Amino acid sequence: MKNFLLAAIAAAAVTGCTWVQLTAEGENVSLVGVDRIGNCERVGRATSKTLGSIVTVERGGGRLQEELLTLARNEAGRMGGNTVVPESLIDNGQQDFGVYNCPR
């Protein structure tokens, strides 16, 4: 049973299964660069963390970035923000994002 579970997890990682789903709150949150937050109010910080590898299989950078952004958007929506800005590089499956409320 344990081997079956490990094989299923590894297969999902290799085939590109997305583990993180965007919530209703997260759908209203945009990703922008630091140059576009001049008129925005800072709400706080969201630290996103997901698995950088599964059963010793390294995950692709694009998929990892996508999941971290989705987690940050979900958290920003819960915090009352509508915009996120990356504040760090990905490190061991973790990334920090600034959360802002910007006029629309």
C-alpha positions in Angstrom: 0.0 0.0 0.0 2.8 2.4 0.9 4.6 1.7 -2.4 1.3 2.3 -4.3 0.8 5.7 -2.6 4.4 6.8 -3.3 4.0 5.7 -7.0 0.7 7.6 -7.3 2.3 10.8 -5.8 5.3 10.5 -8.1 3.1 10.0 -11.1 1.0 13.0 -10.3 4.1 15.1 -9.9 5.5 14.0 -13.2 2.3 14.4 -15.2 1.7 17.9 -14.0 -1.1 17.7 -11.5 -1.8 21.0 -9.9 -2.3 20.7 -6.2 -3.4 24.3 -5.5 -6.7 25.7 -6.6 -7.6 29.4 -6.9 -10.3 30.4 -4.5 -13.1 32.9 -5.2 -11.2 35.5 -3.2 -8.0 34.8 -5.1 -9.7 35.3 -8.4 -10.0 39.1 -7.7 -6.2 39.4 -7.0 -3.7 40.5 -9.7 0.0 40.0 -9.9 1.9 43.2 -10.8 5.5 44.5 -10.7 6.8 46.8 -8.0 6.6 49.8 -10.4 2.8 49.6 -10.5 2.0 50.0 -6.7 2.6 53.7 -6.3 -1.1 54.5 -5.5 -1.7 51.3 -3.5 -2.1 50.7 0.2 0.0 47.9 1.7 -2.1 45.4 3.5 0.6 43.0 4.6 2.7 40.0 3.5 1.8 36.6 2.2 4.4 33.8 2.5 3.6 31.0 0.1 5.1 27.5 0.6 4.7 24.4 -1.4 6.7 21.2 -2.1 9.8 21.8 -4.1 10.2 18.1 -4.7 8.0 15.1 -4.3 9.6 11.7 -3.5 13.0 13.0 -4.5 11.7 14.2 -7.9 12.4 17.9 -8.4 9.3 19.9 -9.5 9.5 22.1 -12.6 10.1 25.8 -11.9 7.1 27.0 -13.8 4.6 24.8 -12.0 6.2 25.6 -8.6 5.9 29.4 -9.4 2.3 29.0 -10.5 1.4 27.2 -7.3 3.2 29.8 -5.1 1.4 32.6 -7.0 -2.0 30.9 -6.6 -1.4 30.5 -2.8 -0.4 34.2 -2.5 -3.5 35.3 -4.5 -5.7 33.2 -2.2 -4.1 34.6 0.9 -4.2 38.2 -0.4 -7.9 37.8 -1.1 -8.5 36.6 2.5 -6.5 39.6 3.8 -8.6 42.1 1.8 -6.0 42.9 -0.8 -6.4 42.9 -4.6 -2.8 42.9 -5.7 0.3 40.9 -5.0 4.0 41.7 -5.8 6.8 39.2 -5.5 9.2 40.3 -2.7 11.7 37.4 -2.8 12.9 34.7 -5.1 11.8 31.1 -4.6 13.8 29.4 -1.9 13.2 25.8 -1.0 9.6 25.9 -2.2 8.8 29.2 -0.5 8.3 32.8 -1.7 7.2 36.1 -0.1 4.7 38.4 -1.7 3.6 41.9 -0.7 -0.2 42.3 -0.5 -1.7 45.6 -1.6 -5.1 47.2 -2.1 -4.9 49.2 -5.3 -7.5 51.4 -6.9 -9.3 49.9 -9.9 
